[in-house]
């Protein structure tokens, strides 16, 4: 998945991330280096998911580098869906350290997130001590979550829908606050004329990917929550897990 950054956020390289000055530690505040979080997650995924090969990373910075957003993507030979690890961090105490584990849809560079977003920790005095074990537990749990995502994608491919059903779902996604008015035309266009042949079939999976295409422009600080809310809504509306 590519980070589509706006509202003052800019794409960044790892060298640019390293160059951001680390704030001073205080009695109640312990900063987590952006680079340390990124590197730790890469190493954990390599250890826990040995069958996945590292594909790429995208980083973004906002608020003069005080907010950092990133995604690591990994590829498996066994599936068109790869593994994505999304993460965020701040130097200005505006966000807790957080990660999300999902699937990368390689054909359109989108992301599927299911389960829970793991907010690792506020930046209090022992955050670095606790961060590694909490992240490790989250990624271990993600093994079953990733398998569920593969099964969900397969179920969505098997559910046909027509235009009227898709339009009603677009309205519901907007009504639930998952998409903004500016994102609705993007999702509508991707449903009407998919950018990728893989989504030409009129199925729930094609609609899902039309909406995730629109969500690329969501603010980086909320994009994890947007994708998670979308997945929960689709499960609730189409009931494939009850079958």
N, C-alpha and C positions, 0 to 999 in steps of 0.2 A: 504494500500500500504506500502511496506517495502522500506526504504531508502537503495539503493545500493550505498555505498560510496566508492569513490576512489580519486586519485589525492591528497593524504594527508589528506583526511577527514576520521573520525573514528566515529563509532556508540558510543552513549553516553547515560547515564542515567540522570534523572532529578537532582539527587544529584551532578553529575559531572558538569552539566550545572550551578547549583547554585554556585558551587565552583569557577567558572571563575571570576576573579576580574573585577569589573565594572570600566571602565575608568573614569577619572576625567571630570567633566563638565567644559566647557569653555564658553566664551561669545557667541560663534557661534555654539557650539556643545553640544548636550544633548543626552547622551547614553540612550537607552531603555533596561532595564534588560531582558535578555533572558527569565527568569522564568516569569516575569510579562506579556510578550506577550503571552506565552503559556497558562498561567492560565486564562488570560482575554478571550482568544478565547474559551477555554473549557466552561467557565461560560456563554458566550454569546450563544453558540450553545445549551446548556442545556435550556436556557430561550426561544430561538426562535424556536427550533425544539424539543418540549417536547415529540414527538412520537419516537424520536431516543434515543437509549441507547448507552452510551459510550462503545466502544469496546477495543481500544488500542491506544498507541502513540509510535512513533519512532522518535528518535532525532539523529542528527549528528553534529559533531564539526569539524572545520578546522581552519587552521592558528592559532594554539595554543589557540583555543577557541574563537578567535575573530570573526569567522563566525559560525552561528548556523542555522540548517535546521531542520524542524520538520513536522510531519503529525499526526493529530488526526483523528481517524476513529470511526464512529458511525454506529450502526446497527438498521434497522427497520424490524419489523416482516412482513411487507407487501411486501418486495422486496428482490431479491437476490443482488440488488445493494444498498450499504450503502452510507453514506455521508462521504466525506473526506475534511478536512481543512488542506491545506499545508501552511507553513509560513517560513519566513527567516528573519534573523536579523544579524547585524554586530556591532562589537565594534571598528573596524578599519576604518570606513567610506567608506568601499568598496562597500556596498550595502545599498539601502534604505530598510526600513521595508516593507515587502510585504506579502500578503496572496493570496491564490487561493482557490476557493470552487469547489469541483467536486464530482464524484461518485467513491466509492470503489467497485471494482469487486472482491467479496470475494473468488470466486473459484480459482483465480490466484493471488490475492493480488496486482492487478494493479489499475490504477487510470484513470478516464476519466475527462478531464477538458474542459469546454465550456465557452463561454462568454468572460469576460475580467479578466486579472490579475490585482488586485487592489494593486498598490504600494502606501502604506499608506502615507509615509512621509519620507523625508530626515531627518537626525538627527540634525535638527536645534533647536533653543532655546526653542520652544514651542511644540516640538513633542509629549511629554507625555500628555500635555493638549489636543491636538487635536486627539491623536491616538484612544482613546476609541470611540468617536462619529463617526469617519471615519470607524473604523472596524465594528461598529454596523450597519451603513448604508450598508456596503458591504455585511454583512451576511443576512440582511433583503432582499436585492436584490437577494441574492443567492437562495431564496425560489423558484422563478420562473425559475432560471437557472437550479436548480436540477430537476425540473419537465421536462424541455426541454431535459436534459440528458437522463432521463428515456424513453422519447419518441424517442430520437435518437437511443438508444440502441435497442428498439423494431423495428424501421425501418431498422436498419442494419441487424438484424436477418432475415428479410424478403427478403433481396436482395441476390440471389444466384450469385456466381461468379465461374469461372473455374481457373485452374492453370495459364494459360497464362494471364488472366486478373489480377490475384494476382501478378504475376511477374512484370507486367508493373507498377502496383501501388507501389511495392517495389522500383523499379527504380526511380519513381517519388518522393517518400518520401526521397530517398537518394539525388536525384538531387536538391531538395528544401532545403537541408541542415538539415533536421530533424533527420536523422540517419547518423551515421559515417560508414566508411568501416568495422570497427570491429563489428558493430551492425547488419549489413545486414545478416551475416550467422545465427545469433540467430533468427531473424525474419523469415528467410527462413526455418530454422529447425522447428520452432513452427508452421508454416503453413503446412509443409510437414507431420509432425508427432506431432500433438498437445500434450502437456503435460497433458491436461485435456480433458476428454471426452466431456465436454460441448461445446468445440470448434471443434469437429469433423465435423459438417456440413460445407459444403463449401459455406460460406456466407461472406458478408462484415464484419459482427461482429467478425467472427473468425479471419479474416485477421487483423482487427483493434487490437484485443487482442494479436496477434502474434507480432505486432509492438510495442505495449506498453510493452510487455515482454522484448523486446530488449532495450527499452528506460530506463529500470531500471538502466542501467549502465551509463546513462547520468550524467554529472557533476551536483551536487545538486544545484549549483547557476543558472543553466539554465533549469532544468528539468520542471519547470512550463511552461516556454515558449515553450519547445519542445512538451509537451502534448497539449497545446493550438493550436500550429501550425498544429499538426497532425489532431486534430478534425476539424479545419477549412478546411483543405485540403480534408478530406473525405466528408464533407458537400458539398464542391464545386464540387467534382468529381462525386458524386452519386446522388445529386439533390433531396434527399428525402423530403427536406423541401419545395420544390416547388410543391409537389404533393398535 
